[in-house]
Amino acid sequence: MHGTVAANKTVNQTIGQVCTFLYAFFPYQKLYEKHHKHHRHVGTEEDPDHADAPFFRWYLSFVFNYLTIWQIIGYAISFNILKLFLPTENLIVFWIIPSILSTFQLFYFGTYLPHRGEHEADNIHKARSQSKNHLWAFLSCYFFGYHYEHHDKPYLPWWQLYKHK
């Protein structure tokens, strides 16, 4: 989303398109636009990731803001093809449940914890980071724990955010 994987813009976008498609049939361009809109309008009505609501309503708003009918169709087609070759139970346990849990992980560590509640007036990004525990920041959600740092220096690759001062 921020051009940090490769120096070449086309390579970056291609990798982004492949990864977001394989993750959940996401249309990369729509994710790109919403992610950058989040950066421009963090914590406001125009922020696609923000909802002034209790936890589960905010989570549902977050999920349904990104979920499309085409993704649901993609999942249904893939599931029905894969179940011809794999046990249905395995698809559910090793694909469907982890996919759903990953939305919760991304929301909780990448949106809810960093952006919930009030922020100090000088916090222009309306974001907070987890304590500087590098291992926990990685395990919780690929360094989304360094959320203030991500907003402050979006050009830094996620694996370098811990170095931000």
RAFENFEN-V42435 format. One record per residue. N is the residue number from 1. RES is the residue in one letter. PHI is phi in whole degrees, -180 to 180 (none if undefined). D_LAST is the distance of its C-alpha to the last C-alpha in whole Angstrom. Layout:
# RAFENFEN-V42435
N:RES:PHI:D_LAST
N:RES:PHI:D_LAST
This chain:
# RAFENFEN-V42435
1:M:none:22
2:H:-116:19
3:G:71:21
4:T:-106:19
5:V:-83:22
6:A:-142:24
7:A:-68:24
8:N:-86:27
9:K:-61:27
10:T:-65:30
11:V:-63:29
12:N:-57:26
13:Q:-66:28
14:T:-65:31
15:I:-62:29
16:G:-61:28
17:Q:-64:31
18:V:-64:32
19:C:-64:30
20:T:-70:30
21:F:-68:34
22:L:-68:34
23:Y:-66:32
24:A:-161:34
25:F:58:36
26:F:-74:33
27:P:-77:34
28:Y:-55:31
29:Q:-61:31
30:K:-66:31
31:L:-62:28
32:Y:-58:26
33:E:-62:28
34:K:-68:27
35:H:-63:23
36:H:-72:23
37:K:-66:25
38:H:-59:23
39:H:-64:19
40:R:-75:22
41:H:-128:23
42:V:-53:21
43:G:74:23
44:T:-114:26
45:E:-61:29
46:E:-85:29
47:D:-77:26
48:P:-67:28
49:D:-96:26
50:H:-102:26
51:A:-146:29
52:D:-84:30
53:A:-152:32
54:P:-60:32
55:F:-46:30
56:F:-69:33
57:R:-69:34
58:W:-64:31
59:Y:-59:30
60:L:-63:34
61:S:-61:33
62:F:-60:30
63:V:-63:32
64:F:-74:35
65:N:-70:33
66:Y:-105:32
67:L:-76:35
68:T:-121:38
69:I:-63:42
70:W:-67:41
71:Q:-67:39
72:I:-62:41
73:I:-64:44
74:G:-59:42
75:Y:-63:41
76:A:-63:45
77:I:-64:46
78:S:-61:44
79:F:-59:45
80:N:-69:49
81:I:-73:49
82:L:-64:47
83:K:-71:49
84:L:-71:52
85:F:-116:50
86:L:-128:48
87:P:-62:49
88:T:-56:48
89:E:-60:47
90:N:-65:44
91:L:-60:43
92:I:-67:42
93:V:-72:41
94:F:-103:39
95:W:-129:38
96:I:-67:39
97:I:-61:37
98:P:-60:34
99:S:-63:34
100:I:-67:34
101:L:-62:32
102:S:-68:29
103:T:-67:29
104:F:-66:29
105:Q:-60:26
106:L:-61:24
107:F:-64:25
108:Y:-64:24
109:F:-87:21
110:G:-101:20
111:T:-133:21
112:Y:-65:23
113:L:-59:20
114:P:-71:17
115:H:-112:20
116:R:-72:23
117:G:70:24
118:E:-84:22
119:H:-127:19
120:E:-60:18
121:A:-58:19
122:D:-86:16
123:N:-87:15
124:I:-66:16
125:H:-94:15
126:K:45:17
127:A:-141:15
128:R:-130:14
129:S:-109:12
130:Q:-69:14
131:S:-60:13
132:K:-72:11
133:N:-109:15
134:H:-61:14
135:L:-64:18
136:W:-65:19
137:A:-62:16
138:F:-71:18
139:L:-67:21
140:S:-66:21
141:C:179:21
142:Y:45:19
143:F:70:15
144:F:-66:16
145:G:-63:15
146:Y:-91:11
147:H:-77:13
148:Y:-59:11
149:E:-62:8
150:H:-63:12
151:H:-70:13
152:D:-74:10
153:K:-135:10
154:P:-64:14
155:Y:-81:14
156:L:-77:12
157:P:-62:15
158:W:-57:14
159:W:-80:14
160:Q:-110:11
161:L:-60:9
162:Y:-64:8
163:K:-82:6
164:H:-61:4
165:K:-105:0
